Amino acid sequence: MIKLSGLRLSFGTGFSLAVDSLKIREGEVYAVIGPNGAGKTTLLNAMAMLNAPSAGSLTIMGRDALAPANRLLLRRAMSVVFSQPYLTNDTVFNNVALPLKLRGRADAAAVAQALELFRISHLRDRNAKTLSQGESHRAALARAFVTRPRLLLLDEPFGSLDERVKDAITRDLRRVVKESGAAVVLVTQDQAGALTLCDTLAVLVNGRILQQGEPQEIFSRPACKEVADFVGVETILPGKVISKAENLCAVEAGGHTLMAVSACEAGDSVFFCLRPEDISVSPGPEAGGRRNNFKCKVASVAPWGLEYKVELDCGFTLQAAVTKQLVDGLGLKPGAQVYASFKAVAAHLIKRNL
């Protein structure tokens, strides 16, 4: 569906987008996540043919998207949804019908189907300016799908919504996308939303794609420290592999020896990475199954979504995610003595250059 090679796009601000290679298949949902200013919208606008690159090639649906002769055909085969719905002062029905009207078509059945897909048929005669945020986003999505696009481009589509509304719309969008067979490119800071929708995930930082692949692989095995930081790896310790037996590495970090299953070799300088949900906190050392057990002191306890984040001083710092029941049951508070443990397979080593 999309093939991009050597794309370069620069601005007077000094920011530059440089994407060496990117391929998106038909029917694939491809999400690009990254921090503010990473270049996500710039990349999406290049795919939408709104920003012309200074170098590189961009092929969409087998056609050169940089050739002016192909632009109208390609734009009519795609839809773009922005972070704000941008609905006109008209009925919901007429808003959804607008792309068809601009193409010189009248298809009430297609509009009715799009309204039904996103569960807003009952709002068809309402003025779009009276809708709630969630209803407005559903109307914008229905408008995007009314032309039955082969490619859908989404730019932070749910950033202004609360979690309950966003989750409901995201589930419906996933269903509609899979039924339609359209390829989707989603750019967002919302990692949870991206994971709900996408088949393939890419992490964009400072205008470069640092890693792309299966979402679970990126979250559990980030390729570099920048990716690890962004995807929520809370414990990142510089260290060195001091020995290796088969695939089990002993890593010296923070004055302690930590064990990790890894392809790294003895002598490698590494970052020792752990996600907070992979660390167990208990009143005493855990027996069996965990090669890493450390006596530690609670440095801080703070709410973290539906859980609590506990900072542990083990001579080095660990960040653990625990339930409220565990906080109350162990009496976790600053100064409390506990044990932290984690499996060697839960740790991930990233080679670092000195």
Secondary structure, 3 states (H helix, E strand, C coil): CEEEEEEEEECCCCCEEEEEEEEECCCCEEEEECCCCCCHHHHHHHHCCCCCCCEEEEEECCEECCCHHHHHHHHHCEEEECCCCCCCCCEHHHHHHHHHHHCCCCCHHHHHHHHHHCCCHHHCCCEHHHCCHHHHHHHHHHHHHCCCCCEEEEECCCCCCCHHHHHHHHHHHHHHHHHHCCEEEEEECCHHHHHHHCCEEEEEECCEEEEEECHHHHHHCCCCHHHHHHCCCCEEEEEEEEEEECCEEEEEECCEEEEEECCCCCCCEEEEEECHHHCEEECCCCCCCCCEEEEEEEEEEEEECCEEEEEEECCCEEEEEECHHHHHHHCCCCCCEEEEEECHHHCEEEECCC
